[in-house]
């Protein structure tokens, strides 16, 4: 017994022919005239039951197919050299330590000694980029006081590893808690950096998360922290083929977490890490218990966004803006459009011809330092552009800044790190599938006041439909984990506490 989906025409009406053994019933499409009825009342009841079953099946298919569409496909690529071998990939996890040969350091110092500096314009401060007066001081410190060997020991104080995934070596730091209360398990937390940062950004926040009790943050939630280097950054091998974008990186990191034995885990990121962690939550929502971000990107702006830009300053409540949103966003031309025009030139270069400028940066340590230091100045606080030293040492030590630069120098990764922009932006903004899909995973957002662009919660929730925590942070900028590790750690802890106590990860999609 069943509904046979054969369209037939009877009395100028179209319908479905249902076969009930020795009886055939015509189920007509509504319209003028009468439909053919079943011969008996019993058959009519059976017919209605079949119709409801058919409709129910269609509804179930609709909802399940809709849910599948909201999941981003896992990207199983091959990014190694040449053709993918037929043999199974080596999945072993190998210990790794940062090491630098004396020849490399001698070459670095030779290049520093031979650097050519350009005289800056008078009173230009950091408005034209890194001021060469201050850059000379940084280079002098680099040559005469900075101790790279000591910083290598700092880098190696946390266990590091490499494993091959999709044809390339993936570098990561894995830090387990020094102690756990009886009966308590550590919560896996994947933390992903951005550009021009590195895994080193997390070195100050790691102890606050793996041993929170020793830092006055309680012991209710203790983490095992995994900090990978994005492929093409730091000590992760660069992809050897084009099209390695944020979805590719998310797929690789998902594979990494599964390989390490973490079936459920939390993720955290800013800058490129924000996009990668978002994609990971879209790929594996049943594995990501919670997503915490210290930067949010919106790639699709609709009519409601446009109206809120035009009128939100005058009618904030009408558009869901809070007072702090208004303070951070308006006047819009100055705090959004002008920032984009004045601060995103680098992104256009890196999204179009990264190798051209990258060749120069990879050949000159001073040029590399100037390029990266400028971002650590303006992205930490735009007002720092008014200072001759860029305000660099107001938030960071020169040792920290130079350690990050040295990771780029000794690994030779600046070109491949810049290519990541082209791979993500060459197809346009708002055109890729992941940009059109929402995120259902419980999400926490820490909005730092000096982030380059502020995204209000009302905008963010159109992408992240399950925001359970949104906080205006009292201070800090783009490099939150390095600049304000305690503030960021506290926000992560309160977010995880909320997700765990309310078991929000079990309610995803409800």
ABEGO torsion letter per residue (X at the ends): XEBBBBBBBBGGBBBBBBBBEABBBBBBBBEBEBBBBBABAAAAAAAAAAAAAAAAAAAAAAAAAAAAAABBBBBBBBABBEBBBABBBBABBBBBBBBBBAAAAAAAAAAAAABBBBBBBBGAEAAAEBBAAAAAAAAAAAAAABBAAAAAAAAAABBBBBBBBGGBBBBBBBBBBABBBBGBBBBBBBBBBBOABBAAAAAAAAAAAABAAAAGAEAABBBBBBBBBBBGBEABBBBABBGBBAAAAAAAAAAAAAAAGBABBBBBBBEAAAAAAAAAAAABAAABABBBBABBBBABBBAAAAAAAAAAAABAAAAGBBAAAAAAAOBAAAAAAAAAAAAAAAAAAAAABAAAAAAAAAABAAAAAAAAAAAAAAAABAAAAABAAGGAAAABBAAAAAAAAAAAAAAGAAAAAAAAAAAAAAAEBGABAAAABBBABBBBBBBBAABABBBBAAAAAAABABBABBBBBABEBABAAAABAAAAAAAAAAAAAAAAAAGAAAABGX
